[in-house]
């Protein structure tokens, strides 16, 4: 896989993973379905978990491509806020648009 392909794979994976906690009511996506739906805190915990999963995939792809670049706190602050921004459509769907009935 080329470097640009790996970058697009990580971006696509991040878009999907950031929205997963908001589009289903299962605990960790495979557990039992929650009735009533999951609390917001549980969704945020899953969002943090998915951030680390996507980060691990990105780290593996970077290791495959060559040497892993050392990162400072700024990198994690930017990628964390980007991940939260990518989760916005799922949040809007779950809490602002979806009609319960």
Secondary structure, 3 states (H helix, E strand, C coil): CCHHHHHHHHHHHHHHHHHHHHHCCEHHHCCCECCCCCCHHHHHHHHHHHHHHHHHHHHHHHHHHCCCCCCCHHHHHHHHHHHHHHCHHHHHHHHHHCCCC
